[in-house]
Amino acid sequence: MTRYFVRLDDACPSMRHERWQRVLDSLDRHGVHPMIGVIPSNQDPVTMTSPADPAFWDKVRAREEMGDSIALHGFNHCCDSESGGINPVHQRSEFAGLTLDEQKTKIREGFRILTDNGLHPEFFFAPSHTFDATTLTALREETPIRNVCDTVALRPYTRDGFLFIPQQMGRFRNVKVPGYWVVCYHPTFMTDAEIEAFDAFLSSHRGQFGDFSELTGRTWKSKSPRDRLLQRMYFIIRKLR
């Protein structure tokens, strides 16, 4: 069985609202509930592309009420560390390499901003996909979040008291390998052609999309030997590129 799940990164008041709305409208037409990663206090100029929308938090609350999943997407989205942590997709991070106190402050304040704005984040994923074991400790000590959407595997797995939902692709592909495939998009930076292709894939693969509640509502085992091998191969190939 091949199941697709949609993750949308970098939601913030100064995102490119027209692009986001087109992506969300497409998902709504096809009945797909994404995970929306919200940056609590964005200070990253790369992702600040439009005037801040004063109705942003109202709109995100409405998406959550519709059934979308909300994720704590770091704190300020500024990657000042050169560590790749335990998921070294990049050698930069907002979290990996920082002290526990520094990470706890980011996690605590980020979670507070989201909850103060009426949201109920049940997921976490870090900017640049990079975090370390200290990040998990900070999450455990400062929030009730026990779901992390990142790392490489074919199916969710448990580790250190967390459910890890792998995130494997940056665009839709017609995958033949059975598994649970999370596709990460950044609507702010999507072109017209990419949004059209996004909508076409949703249309042509009806019935293969799930929402994240079906993953958190199950019991999962630890990472399988096959998935550990897959992860090692992924990072070896990535280093060779």
Protein Blocks (a to p, Z undefined) as FASTA:
>chain_A
ZZdddddehiafkbcfklmmmmmmmmmmnopacdddddfbacbfklmmbccdfklmmmmm
mmmmnopacddehjnopafbfcebjmlfbacdfkgopafklmmmmmmmmmmmmmmnopac
fbdcdehhiacfklmmmmmmmmcbfbdcedjdfbdcdeehiacdddfbfbdcddfbgcdd
dddddfklpcfklmmmmmmmmmmmghiaccfklmmmpccddddfklmmmmmmmmmmmmmZ
Z
